[in-house]
Amino acid sequence: YPLRRQRQMCIRDSIDNSETPYDEFEGRKFSVVPCKSRWCWADALFMGPPVWMHLAKVTGEKGYLDFANKEFWETANLLWDKEDQLFFRDTRFFDRREKTGEKIFWARGVGWVVSGMARILEVLPNDHPQRAEYENIFKKVMSRLATIQQSNGFWRPSLLAPESQAFKESSGTGLIAYAYASGVNQGLLSKEQYQPVITKAWAALVSVIQPDGKFGWVQQIGHGPDNVSEDDTQIYGTSGFLLTGTEIYHMLDK
């Protein structure tokens, strides 16, 4: 389809929910539609709305921004946990718990969200009526993540139960570190407050580069916390590392 036709179809599908059943969980009402029709998992908040919003900036088509904004908040409000100030990966984890009783928040899942939000805030107009809401939730989750960074600079696969998968994990760590550095560069986060967090995370990321250049300790493709080994790698792990390095380079001028 031509690009304009694709946009019209996406906006139509996102708005026409008059006959869609709804469910509720802990006071959060959400439409029950297949994930093929609506974003409903954490990773999508990196893959989807930043692209649509950038497209709005490039083309001047406000409809792209309106669509991305509406769908972002549908997903974010669904997955946000007010008590722990973190995002679930998807609805399957609302009631799941680690063996020790902690809620399951996946480091890479949260990493996708915060890195996606950092990219959104780069292009979201300063006068957008909901910009303050984006900034507020971004600052909340970044503040929370700083309290659960491990002493070696990593965030473990299961954020609140680091002992459940006691591994270095570089993909979630890279995405989270990128969000910190981008937030500082955008003037959204305090450099004085978060520089130690970024420095530890960068040292952790550099430590997993092997002599042949391979970027290791990347949890494999999945949807929740899992085991990881030194030899595990994926392109999204390397990409998170490069994103972080780029933002840290720009921080040198701040």
N, C-alpha and C positions, 0 to 999 in steps of 0.2 A: 504494500500500500504506500501511496505518497505520504510524506511525513505529516502533512496537515490532517490527512484522513486518520492516521494512527493516533494523533493527539485527540481528535474528536471522539474516537472509539474509546480511548482510555478515560476521558472525562465523562463520557456517557456511562460507562460501566461503573465508575466510582461514585456517581451521584444517584443513579437509578436503583435504589435499594428499598423502594416502597413496599415490596412484597417479600423482602428478605427476612428470615427469622433472626431473632436476636437472642443472645445469652448474656449472663451476667456473672462476674466473678469478683468478689470482694468490692462490690460497688461499681465495678467497671463494666459498662455495657458495650458490647461489641457485636457487629454483624457476623453471622455464621455463613460465610461464603468460602468456596474453595480457594486455597492459596494461589491457584493459578489465576484467580480473578482479582485478588487484593493482597497487598503485602501483609504478611502476618508473622514474619520471622525476623530476627535481629539483623542478619546479614543483608537483608533487602534495604535497610536504611543507609547502607554504604553504597550499594549498587544502583539504587533508584533515584531518590530525590535530589542528590547533588547534581546528577546529570541533567534532570529536567530543569532544575533551577539555573544551571549554567546555560542551558539551551534558551531559557527565557531571556537571559542577559544578552546572549549573542544575537538572537533574532528579534527581540523586542516584543515577542508574543507573550502577553501576560497570562494567557491560558495555561501555559506550561508551568508557571510558578504557582498558579492557583491549584492546579491538579496536584503538584508535588507537595504543597503545603497541607492540603486536606488529607492526602493519603499518609503523609509523615505522621501527623497527629493521631490519625486512626490507629496506626501501628504503635507509636510511642506510648500513647495512653493505655493501650492494651497491655504492653509488656513491662511498663514501669512499675517497680515495687517501691511504694512510698516509704515503707519502714526501713529498708536497707539501702535506698537511694541507688539502685542498680536496675539493669534491664534483664528480664528473663530472655532466653534464646527464643523460645516459642511457648505456646500455651500448654504443651505437654509437660513443662517443668513447673507449672504453678503448684502442683501438689507433691511433686517428687522431693525427696530429701536424701542427703548423704546418710551413711550408716550412723554417723554421729549426731544426726538430727538437723544439720544446717541446710538451708535452702541451697539449691544448685544454680549458681550463676557462673556461666562459662566465660573464661577470660577472653577467648577470641570472639565470642558473641558480643560481649560488652565492647570489645575493641572495635568491632565493625561499626557499632552504633556511634561511639564517640569520635572515631575518625571520620565517619560520615557526617556527623554534626559539625566537625571542624571545617570540612569542605563546604557544607551548606552555608556556614557563617561567613565564608570568604566571599560569597556571591549574593547573599540575601541583602536586599536594600536596607540601608540604615533606618529608613522611615517605614519599613514594613510593620503593620499593626501588631504582628506577633513576634517581632524580633526579640523583644525583652523576654518572652517565654522561652524561646530557643536558648538564649544566653543563660537564663536562670537554671534550666534543667541541665545544661552542659556544665555549668559551674558546680552544681550539686554532685553530679556523678564523678567529676574529676576530683573534687574534694574527698569523696568517699574512697575512690581508688587509691589515693595517696596513703590512706590509713592501712591498706592491706597489701602494699608492695612488700615483697620479701627482702630480707637483709642483703641478699645477693643481687638485688635489682630486678629480678623477674616477678611476674605475676603468675602464680601456679594455675593449671587448667581449671580447677574448681576454686573460685576466688575466696569463698568463706570457709572452705575445708582444704587448705593447702596440703595437708597430710594425706588426703585421699589419692592424689596423684602427685607424689613428691618428686616431680621432675622439673628441670629447667624447661621452659616452653617459650619459644622465641616469636611465634606468630602473634599471639595475643599481646605479648610484651611490646612488640614492634608497633602494632596498631595503637596501643594505649600511649606509648611514648611519643608517637607522631602527633596524637591529639594534644598532648601537653605542650609540645614545642610549637605547634601551630597556634594553640590558644595564647601562648605567650607572645608570639609574633604578631598576632592580631590585636593585642592589647586587652584580651579578655581575661587572661590569667596572670597572676603576679609572678614575675620572673624571680624575685627574691624568695617567694614562698616555694615555688616549684622547681627551681634550678637543681636542688639536691635530688629530687625525684628523677628528673631528666638525666642527670649525670650518672646516677646509679643504673638506670635503665639502659643508657647507651653503652656503658661498660659491659653490662650483661650481654647485650646484643653482639658487641664486638668479640666477646669471648667464645661465641659459638661458631665463628668462622674458622674452618679447618685449613690446614696448610695448602691444600689444593684450591682453596677459594670457596668450597662448598659451605652453604649456610645451613647449619644443623639444628637439631632439637626443635623441629617444626612438627606440631601435631598434625596428623594426616587428616584428609577430608572427612568431615563428620558433622555432628550437630550438638555435641556436648562434650564435657571433659572426658579425656581418655588418656591412655598411656602414650608415651613418646620416648624415642631413643636418640642418641647422638647422631646417628646416620639418617634420620628422617628429615626430609626436606620437601618443600613445595614452592611454587613460584610466588604465592601470596606471602610466604614468610620473607623471601628475599625482597619483595616489593615493599613490605612494611618497613624493613630495615633501610631501604633506599629513601623512602618518604621521610623517615625520621632523620636520616643524615642530612637530607636537603634542608629541612626546617632548622636543624641545629646550626647548619652553615649560615643560614639567614639570621639566626639569633646572635651571631658574632658581631653584627652591626647594631644590635639593640642596646 
